[in-house]
Amino acid sequence: MHLGLIGYGSMGRALVAHFGADLNHITVLLRAGTPPPDTPHPALTFVSSCDALLGAKPDLVAEVAGHAAVAAHAEVILSHGTDLIVASLGAFADPAVHIRALAAARGSGAALILPSGAIGGLDLLRVLAASGDVDVTYEGIKPPAAWKGTDADTRVNLDALTAPRVFFTGTGRAAALQFPKNANVVAALALAGAGFDTMQVDLIADPAARTNTHSYRVRSAVCDFRMKIDNAASAGNARTSHTTVLSIAQEIVAHAAHLKPPHPQARKASHD
């Protein structure tokens, strides 16, 4: 399979390392002006424009570059008819970006794939949301280092913390927009049915935390459930859980399976 990849930061490199030689061709879109990194991986080709990426004719594109990359490229890729995995789900907290991406996918028939990332239970949340109103509350706990370089730095002295500190309480939309590198789990819940403006979010820095912990509760007339997940951070990026990389990898594997021609016996059986 030929994979297109937007971004080659810690998540992009982790994906390439995860697959090793299993992917025989990977075209990577870098931000304009970014020099291609030295890499021993023979499958990698680097381009600097979305036109060049699409011109390479990838079977699937995966975005792992952040909100700005989704806003800049999702509509173009989907309009082209190319399936797209979006890792930076928080970009869809901007209604204009979300609406354009959905319209492009519908217009071309391309698949807009939203991985579960670092969270679980989204299938049950979708079922409940489709059946009626749901009330969703979420709590995200990460070590102070995972919040460095974000708006948390302006709200609390992360280096001086000696106990857990709630530094943000608000809606899912506010969390996703104000913490674009840390709140993609919030967006996954919102898009699964919690709603950006109706779910409530607490973000916490905890100096004793050794994992990224995601806890949420769903209440509905049909079902009431809680979910708590403790995730190891991705190598080289304390903000991102390693399960996010695995989730995107699984979506790529699933897409590749659809590209394979059916087994001859299966083809024969389909004609019986």
Stockholm file with secondary structure:
# STOCKHOLM 1.0

chainA/1-272         MHLGLIGYGSMGRALVAHFGADLNHITVLLRAGTPPPDTPHPALTFVSSCDALLGAKPDLVAEVAGHAAVAAHAEVILSHGTDLIVASLGAFADPAVHIRALAAARGSGAALILPSGAIGGLDLLRVLAASGDVDVTYEGIKPPAAWKGTDADTRVNLDALTAPRVFFTGTGRAAALQFPKNANVVAALALAGAGFDTMQVDLIADPAARTNTHSYRVRSAVCDFRMKIDNAASAGNARTSHTTVLSIAQEIVAHAAHLKPPHPQARKASHD
#=GR chainA/1-272 SS CEEEEECCSHHHHHHHHHHGGGCSEEEEECCTTCCCCCCCCTTEEEESSHHHHHHTCCSEEEECSCHHHHHHHHHHHHHTTCCEEESCGGGGGSHHHHHHHHHHHHHHCCCEECCCTTCCCHHHHHHHHHHSCEEEEEEEEECHHHHTTSGGGGTSCGGGCCSCEEEEEEEHHHHHHHCTTTCHHHHHHIIIIICTTTCEEEEEECTTCCSEEEEEEEEESSCEEEEEEEECEETTEEEEEHHHHHHHHHHHHHHHHHHSCCCHHHHHHHTC
#=GC SS_cons         CEEEEECCSHHHHHHHHHHGGGCSEEEEECCTTCCCCCCCCTTEEEESSHHHHHHTCCSEEEECSCHHHHHHHHHHHHHTTCCEEESCGGGGGSHHHHHHHHHHHHHHCCCEECCCTTCCCHHHHHHHHHHSCEEEEEEEEECHHHHTTSGGGGTSCGGGCCSCEEEEEEEHHHHHHHCTTTCHHHHHHIIIIICTTTCEEEEEECTTCCSEEEEEEEEESSCEEEEEEEECEETTEEEEEHHHHHHHHHHHHHHHHHHSCCCHHHHHHHTC
//
